[in-house]
Amino acid sequence: MKSFIKQRLREQMIDGQDMNSGTQTLCNKMTVNSYEEVLYHVEEALKGFTPQKRYEIMQKIHVPLENLRNEQAKITDEVRTTHMSGDSMPDEANTYWHQIQSTICEQGPDFE
């Protein structure tokens, strides 16, 4: 029992939050490759929140999600029309990913 409590306290100190597995995956994911991948991780992370909290979080991350979707469409269109692009989707995705990630990862209650 003593080791269980120590491990539990250590995990909470490292994470700073009590997170579900979807949120932990989202918070630990360093890079993403597409809008669809980001959307999947966001949906998985939001399963652990109440409907009201999900709504609040979606209001905060709506703009970066929309920007990411538009960037992916722009890059895809450039590649389709000119067969090349000056940007890469992983680079652009990571720009918006970190905004989304930090917003969601900071939502959990601290040190439950």
trRosetta pair geometry for C-beta under 8 A, 3 or more apart (Angstrom, degrees):
i j d omega theta_ij theta_ji phi_ij phi_ji
1 4 5.6 -53 -151 33 33 115
1 5 6.5 32 154 -18 66 104
2 5 6.0 -55 -151 35 30 109
2 6 6.5 29 152 -17 64 107
3 6 5.6 -52 -145 38 35 113
3 7 6.2 36 155 -20 67 105
4 7 5.8 -56 -148 37 28 110
4 8 6.2 27 154 -19 64 109
5 8 5.7 -54 -145 37 30 112
5 9 6.3 29 156 -17 65 106
6 9 5.9 -57 -148 38 28 109
6 10 6.2 30 154 -21 64 108
7 10 5.6 -56 -148 36 30 113
7 11 6.4 31 154 -20 65 104
8 11 5.9 -52 -149 34 30 111
8 12 6.5 25 155 -14 63 107
9 12 5.8 -59 -148 40 32 108
9 13 6.2 33 154 -21 66 107
10 13 5.7 -55 -147 36 30 111
10 14 6.4 27 156 -17 64 106
11 14 5.9 -58 -149 37 30 108
11 15 6.0 9 161 0 67 113
12 15 6.0 -61 -133 52 29 98
12 16 7.2 100 171 -80 57 11
12 17 7.6 -162 -147 54 70 12
12 18 6.7 -12 -113 -73 100 74
12 111 5.7 95 160 -123 120 58
12 112 7.1 -136 -132 50 131 61
13 16 7.3 22 -171 -71 23 54
13 111 7.8 38 -85 -103 53 97
15 18 7.6 109 103 -77 135 25
15 19 6.0 -130 -177 4 141 114
15 24 7.4 -50 -119 -109 132 94
15 27 7.8 84 -143 104 92 157
16 108 7.8 128 106 79 75 113
16 110 5.7 -36 171 -131 80 85
16 111 6.9 -46 -159 -48 49 74
17 23 7.9 -84 110 133 131 138
17 105 7.5 179 22 -179 150 63
17 107 7.9 71 -140 75 154 50
17 108 3.2 90 -168 89 131 133
17 109 6.6 127 -140 65 83 38
17 110 6.2 -59 -87 -99 69 44
17 111 7.9 -57 -88 -32 33 38
17 112 7.7 41 -163 -1 45 99
18 108 6.0 -169 53 179 53 126
18 109 6.5 -8 30 64 100 88
18 112 4.2 -42 -19 38 134 128
19 23 4.0 -129 -165 92 107 120
19 24 4.8 139 109 -57 128 79
19 27 6.8 -71 -135 6 168 140
19 48 7.3 103 -168 95 54 170
19 105 8.0 -16 -98 -136 140 67
19 108 5.5 -85 -78 -70 76 158
20 23 5.1 92 53 12 71 102
20 24 7.1 -134 98 -6 35 91
20 45 7.4 153 68 -144 103 47
20 47 6.7 -111 102 82 159 91
20 48 3.4 -168 -3 -77 138 142
21 24 5.5 -53 -145 37 34 114
21 25 6.3 37 156 -21 66 103
21 44 7.9 -67 100 164 77 111
22 25 5.8 -53 -149 34 30 111
22 26 6.4 29 153 -17 63 107
22 41 7.4 159 -174 -163 84 55
22 43 7.9 -93 -165 101 141 49
22 44 3.3 -161 -139 144 119 85
22 45 4.4 -157 131 -77 99 39
22 46 7.6 -75 119 21 140 39
22 47 5.6 92 16 34 157 108
22 48 6.3 -174 50 -16 110 109
23 26 5.6 -53 -146 38 33 113
23 27 6.1 28 157 -16 67 109
23 45 4.3 96 -87 -143 60 89
23 48 5.8 -69 -23 35 119 143
23 104 6.6 -151 -134 150 90 108
23 105 7.1 143 -179 -104 94 59
23 108 6.8 109 158 -55 158 124
24 27 5.9 -59 -143 41 28 107
24 28 6.1 15 161 -10 65 114
25 28 6.1 -67 -143 44 25 102
25 29 6.2 37 157 -39 65 106
25 41 6.5 -136 111 -137 103 97
25 44 6.7 -19 60 111 130 139
25 45 7.5 -137 61 -72 86 90
26 29 5.9 -49 -147 17 27 116
26 41 4.6 134 -100 169 90 107
26 42 7.0 97 -116 -81 139 41
26 44 7.0 173 -47 79 108 101
26 45 4.2 -15 -11 -67 150 134
26 101 6.3 -172 158 -124 88 80
26 104 5.9 -34 126 100 144 142
26 105 7.0 -157 108 -67 99 90
27 101 6.5 133 -112 -170 46 95
27 104 7.4 -136 -69 99 84 97
27 105 4.2 112 -108 -107 107 118
29 32 6.6 48 148 -63 125 90
29 41 6.3 -73 16 -127 160 154
29 97 7.8 -98 111 179 106 127
29 101 7.2 -141 69 -108 90 129
31 90 6.2 23 178 -165 118 105
31 93 7.6 84 -175 94 72 109
31 94 5.5 -33 -130 -90 78 115
31 97 7.3 110 -144 76 36 165
32 37 4.8 177 -163 101 103 124
32 38 5.2 84 158 -66 164 83
32 41 7.3 -110 -99 5 132 143
32 90 7.3 179 90 -133 42 69
32 93 4.8 -117 89 145 91 127
32 94 6.7 163 39 -78 74 62
32 97 4.8 163 21 -97 119 144
33 37 5.6 74 51 4 74 153
33 89 6.2 56 -177 112 61 112
33 90 5.3 -28 -114 -87 64 87
33 93 6.2 136 -153 39 8 165
34 37 4.7 103 58 3 79 100
34 38 7.1 -141 100 -2 46 86
34 72 6.4 78 -151 -121 71 140
34 89 6.3 8 -90 159 64 135
34 93 6.4 -65 -64 -96 13 148
35 38 5.7 -57 -152 37 34 112
35 39 6.2 35 152 -21 68 107
35 65 7.7 97 -150 -165 95 70
35 68 5.2 150 -102 130 90 103
35 69 4.9 87 -131 -94 150 63
35 72 4.7 -101 -23 -5 116 157
35 93 7.3 -135 -58 -114 52 106
36 39 5.6 -53 -145 36 31 113
36 40 6.4 36 154 -23 63 103
37 40 5.7 -51 -151 32 31 114
37 41 6.6 25 154 -13 64 106
37 93 7.7 38 60 -169 115 147
38 41 6.0 -60 -151 39 31 107
38 42 6.2 31 153 -20 67 108
38 65 7.0 -175 123 -120 128 81
38 68 6.1 -15 42 137 163 162
38 93 6.7 -158 -44 -163 124 104
38 96 7.5 1 -120 104 164 107
38 97 6.0 -130 -105 -102 118 88
38 100 6.5 77 -168 67 117 165
39 42 5.7 -54 -144 37 31 112
39 43 6.3 32 157 -19 65 106
39 65 7.3 89 -86 -147 82 115
40 43 6.0 -57 -150 35 27 110
40 44 6.4 24 155 -16 63 108
41 44 5.7 -55 -146 38 32 111
41 45 6.2 30 157 -18 66 109
42 45 5.8 -58 -146 38 29 109
42 46 6.2 23 159 -18 65 112
42 61 7.0 -170 -131 117 135 154
42 65 7.4 -3 -46 -95 169 127
42 100 6.6 -66 -85 175 116 129
42 104 7.0 -152 -125 -67 75 152
43 46 6.0 -60 -143 38 27 108
43 47 7.2 47 154 -41 59 92
44 47 6.1 -38 -165 0 34 116
45 48 6.9 -59 178 24 44 105
45 104 5.4 42 136 176 149 143
46 49 5.4 -58 -159 31 59 114
46 54 4.8 83 -172 -123 114 102
46 57 6.5 -165 -108 77 106 142
46 58 7.6 39 -114 -57 149 95
46 104 7.7 -88 -67 -131 76 123
49 53 4.0 -120 180 93 114 119
49 54 4.9 150 93 -59 117 76
49 57 6.7 69 87 -3 175 139
49 107 7.2 -21 -95 135 133 140
50 53 4.6 89 53 10 81 103
50 54 6.9 -141 92 -8 39 87
51 54 5.6 -52 -144 34 32 115
51 55 6.4 36 156 -22 64 104
52 55 5.8 -54 -154 33 30 113
52 56 6.6 30 150 -18 64 105
53 56 5.6 -52 -149 36 36 113
53 57 6.3 34 154 -18 67 105
53 107 6.9 117 -179 178 114 127
54 57 5.9 -57 -147 38 30 108
54 58 6.1 29 155 -19 66 108
55 58 5.8 -56 -145 37 28 110
55 59 6.5 33 153 -23 62 103
56 59 5.8 -53 -155 29 30 114
56 60 6.8 25 150 -15 62 106
57 60 5.7 -60 -156 37 36 110
57 61 6.2 4 159 3 72 111
57 103 6.6 135 -153 140 83 107
57 104 6.1 63 -160 -100 130 76
57 107 6.0 -14 -91 -91 119 154
58 61 6.2 -67 -133 51 31 91
58 62 6.0 59 160 -60 66 91
59 62 6.0 -25 -145 -11 25 120
60 103 5.0 177 124 -161 126 138
61 64 5.6 -58 -161 48 66 106
61 65 5.5 68 142 -26 86 107
61 99 7.4 149 -127 122 79 90
61 100 4.8 73 -144 -124 122 81
61 103 5.2 -179 -70 80 99 152
61 104 7.0 7 -56 -47 145 94
62 65 5.9 -64 -149 40 26 111
62 66 6.1 23 158 -18 66 111
63 66 5.8 -56 -143 38 28 109
63 67 6.2 30 157 -19 64 107
64 67 5.5 -53 -143 38 33 113
64 68 6.2 37 156 -22 66 105
64 96 4.3 155 -175 -160 95 94
64 99 4.3 -173 -94 91 153 129
64 100 5.1 -152 100 -55 138 88
64 103 8.0 179 22 -2 141 139
65 68 5.7 -54 -150 35 29 112
65 69 6.5 30 152 -19 64 105
65 96 7.3 148 -75 164 27 130
65 100 6.6 88 -63 -93 80 129
66 69 5.7 -51 -148 35 33 112
66 70 6.4 31 153 -16 65 107
67 70 5.7 -56 -147 39 31 110
67 71 6.2 33 154 -21 65 106
67 96 5.5 -179 87 -99 107 134
68 71 5.7 -52 -145 35 30 112
68 72 6.4 30 156 -18 64 105
68 92 7.3 146 -131 137 67 93
68 93 6.1 67 -147 -123 111 62
68 96 4.1 -144 -67 80 104 160
68 97 7.5 92 -101 -53 141 64
68 100 7.9 -26 -26 -31 144 135
69 72 5.9 -55 -150 35 29 110
69 73 6.5 29 152 -18 63 107
70 73 5.7 -54 -148 37 32 112
70 74 6.3 34 153 -21 66 106
71 74 5.6 -54 -147 35 31 112
71 75 6.3 27 157 -15 66 106
71 87 7.5 -83 -173 117 103 152
71 89 7.7 139 127 -127 100 66
71 92 4.5 -165 158 164 141 138
71 93 7.6 -171 94 -68 131 54
71 96 7.3 -175 17 -17 143 135
72 75 5.9 -55 -144 39 30 107
72 76 6.1 31 156 -19 64 110
72 89 6.0 52 -115 -130 80 110
72 92 7.4 -180 -65 99 60 131
72 93 7.4 48 -72 -77 102 95
73 76 5.8 -56 -144 39 28 112
73 77 6.2 30 155 -20 63 109
74 77 5.8 -58 -149 37 27 111
74 78 6.4 29 153 -20 64 105
75 78 5.6 -51 -147 34 33 113
75 79 6.4 30 155 -16 65 105
75 85 4.9 55 -150 -151 78 164
75 87 5.7 -97 -99 82 113 103
75 88 7.6 87 -147 -151 144 16
75 89 5.5 178 97 -73 161 83
75 92 6.7 -162 -42 19 140 153
76 79 5.9 -56 -148 38 30 109
76 80 6.2 29 153 -20 64 110
77 80 5.6 -56 -144 38 30 112
77 81 6.1 12 163 -6 67 111
78 81 6.3 -65 -140 45 24 97
78 82 5.7 -32 -177 36 66 109
78 84 7.2 -58 144 96 97 40
78 85 4.1 98 101 -100 130 94
78 86 7.6 -82 171 11 158 71
78 87 8.0 93 49 39 157 88
79 82 7.3 -70 -113 61 16 70
79 83 6.4 32 -169 -137 54 22
79 84 6.6 58 -114 -77 62 5
79 85 5.2 -47 -59 -32 81 110
80 83 7.9 -2 -173 -71 6 47
82 85 7.6 126 70 -71 110 54
85 88 7.2 141 91 -81 113 42
87 91 6.2 -132 -170 72 82 120
87 92 5.4 55 162 -47 129 118
88 91 4.7 86 64 8 88 106
88 92 7.0 -173 86 -2 44 88
89 92 5.8 -62 -142 45 33 106
89 93 5.6 36 160 -25 70 111
90 93 5.6 -54 -136 38 28 113
90 94 6.2 30 163 -23 63 106
91 94 6.1 -58 -152 31 25 109
91 95 7.1 33 150 -25 59 100
92 95 5.7 -47 -160 21 37 116
92 96 7.2 15 155 1 65 103
93 96 6.4 -70 -159 47 35 96
93 97 5.6 43 148 -35 72 114
94 97 5.0 -49 -131 34 34 121
94 98 6.4 37 170 -24 65 99
95 98 6.9 -65 -168 25 19 103
95 99 7.6 12 144 -9 55 107
96 99 5.6 -55 -159 35 45 114
96 100 6.3 40 149 -16 74 107
97 100 5.8 -61 -149 41 32 108
97 101 5.7 33 155 -22 69 112
98 101 5.5 -49 -134 39 31 115
98 102 6.2 30 165 -18 64 106
99 102 6.4 -57 -147 36 23 104
99 103 6.6 23 155 -19 59 110
100 103 5.9 -61 -154 35 29 112
100 104 6.5 14 158 -8 66 110
101 104 6.3 -65 -148 42 27 101
101 105 5.8 17 163 -14 67 117
102 105 5.9 -58 -131 43 28 107
102 106 6.1 20 169 -15 63 115
103 106 6.5 -72 -153 38 19 103
103 107 7.2 34 150 -44 56 104
104 107 5.7 -46 -161 2 38 122
105 108 7.6 -40 -175 5 39 102
109 112 5.2 72 96 -60 113 106
